[in-house]
Amino acid sequence: MDNTDQPTVLLPGEVRMPLLGFGTWQATGSAAYDAVLAALDTGYRHLDTATLYGNEREVGRAVRESGLRREDLFITTKVPPDRVGRERETLEASLEALGVDQVDLWLIHWPPSATDSIPMWRELLAARDENLTRAVGVSNYSTIQIDELIQSTEENPAVNQIRWGPMLYDRQRHAEHRDRGVVLEGYSPFKTTDLSHPVLTRIASAHGVSPAQVVLRWHIDHEIVVIPKSVTPERISANFDVFHFSLTAEEMRDIDALGEV
Ligand SMILES: NC(=O)c1ccc[n+]([C@@H]2O[C@H](COP(=O)([O-])OP(=O)(O)OC[C@H]3O[C@@H](n4cnc5c(N)ncnc54)[C@H](OP(=O)(O)O)[C@@H]3O)[C@@H](O)[C@H]2O)c1
């Protein structure tokens, strides 16, 4: 599948973010390099890393080795909240390790203390204004914490990356993101899901796919970004093979209901 065919969501500044990305937490060293290279060969064009994952160098090496054009990739990294006051040097270290001039999305990994929150967000905005990142956002923020950023700076985070999956589905929280123009990006889609749940196995067999593929497709059909991680070649490839089917409105409602009990 060509990257132009992949479903994307539009971030401010005309930045297109593929709805399906590749997670890299807990993949380090040659396992991270091999997994990211396999993901890029499979067709993923969106990679999720972080300063704290300790794998930006391996991610960057796989990107170069893939032979893909930088402009065809979407790369996210994250600054840990304890780097307040050292945001710029942290981003410069990420860029150096990744071997790129700019990332596509830079996130605050989780909320810093109340006093550090706005100064840190302003540093992200400054980095975006200097083109070191195309978009900026947050991770693990509540709606109240997002509103504090918007009220202080009149700039909404492009994305909030949070724990998400069918068992955590929260219609209101999703709507709160949409209402603020914040893209919801889910993480840990499998770790938060009982993949043997009868609703998921029933829908999976109706489509001839696995419950894991149903979970990924459910995110995509909700226009929620999802970033499954795997270091297993068969899973890397199966987790990308979710564009040949889609879920009916009734199936979507049945899966939504798993989080509403
Ligand atoms: N912002 C944050 O605070 C935050 C927190 C957590 C995660 N994240 C991001 O989100 C990404 C995804 O979350 P995650 O890594 O926590 O969890 P995940 O993607 O839900 O689950 C990864 C686990 O599921 C296994 N797996 C992969 N594909 C599978 C499949 N088709 N069927 C069954 N099991 C499968 C993987 O095993 P193998 O690798 O052995 O195949 C691994 O053990 C992370 O890698 C990271 O990039 C962000």
The ligand as a Gaussian input file, in Angstrom:
#p B3LYP/6-31G(d) Opt

LIG

0 1
 N        2.614000       8.314000      25.852000
 C        2.732000       7.326000      26.697000
 O        2.800000       7.523000      27.939000
 C        2.785000       5.926000      26.184000
 C        2.640000       4.837000      27.076000
 C        2.646000       3.541000      26.550000
 C        2.804000       3.346000      25.195000
 N        2.992000       4.417000      24.338000
 C        3.217000       4.220000      22.890000
 O        2.200000       3.363000      22.375000
 C        2.786000       2.209000      21.794000
 C        1.863000       1.015000      21.929000
 O        1.585000       0.739000      23.279000
 P        2.265000      -0.474000      24.087000
 O        3.575000      -0.820000      23.490000
 O        2.218000      -0.087000      25.514000
 O        1.220000      -1.652000      23.940000
 P        0.466000      -2.454000      22.770000
 O        0.869000      -1.961000      21.427000
 O       -0.964000      -2.452000      23.164000
 O        0.970000      -3.917000      23.030000
 C        2.253000      -4.354000      22.759000
 C        2.293000      -5.818000      23.185000
 O        1.336000      -6.549000      22.417000
 C        1.992000      -7.575000      21.703000
 N        1.350000      -7.644000      20.374000
 C        1.635000      -6.924000      19.268000
 N        0.840000      -7.254000      18.242000
 C        0.010000      -8.218000      18.711000
 C       -1.033000      -8.970000      18.130000
 N       -1.391000      -8.782000      16.855000
 N       -1.672000      -9.890000      18.902000
 C       -1.334000     -10.075000      20.189000
 N       -0.338000      -9.394000      20.811000
 C        0.325000      -8.467000      20.066000
 C        3.442000      -7.169000      21.638000
 O        4.273000      -8.307000      21.597000
 P        5.587000      -8.462000      20.675000
 O        6.274000      -7.121000      20.620000
 O        6.361000      -9.485000      21.414000
 O        5.106000      -8.922000      19.324000
 C        3.621000      -6.441000      22.955000
 O        3.830000      -7.355000      24.015000
 C        4.117000       2.089000      22.550000
 O        5.022000       1.222000      21.916000
 C        4.546000       3.525000      22.583000
 O        5.070000       3.921000      21.317000
 C        2.956000       5.691000      24.833000

